[in-house]
Each structure stands twice: as structure tokens, then as C-alpha cells.
């Protein structure tokens, strides 16, 4: 499954990364450990909010 890292916006295969995190019941996949750390420090900075 192709996913996009919410930190660096790189497209990659989710099965190829050990870096993942559940936030607000959503699984996020990260390209690198650095991206995962950045997200875990400031998750709201990287989450796209949809207005209804």
C-alpha cells in the first residue's frame, strides 16, 4: 500500500517502514525515524484538517 509521510510528503510503501504511530485512532506511516520523532513532538502541525 502506497502512503505519504505526513512530515516530508514522500510517497513510499507502508510495508517497507518500521516507523508508524497511531494518533487519534489513525495509523500514520513515516519515511524515516526523524520524521516519526518530529510528528510525535508536534502532531497537530502535520495533520491536515478538513473543514465541513
Buried (B, 14 or more C-beta within 10 A) or exposed (E): EEBBBBBBEEEBEEEEBEBEBEBEEEEBBBBBEEBBEBBEEEBEEBEEEEEE
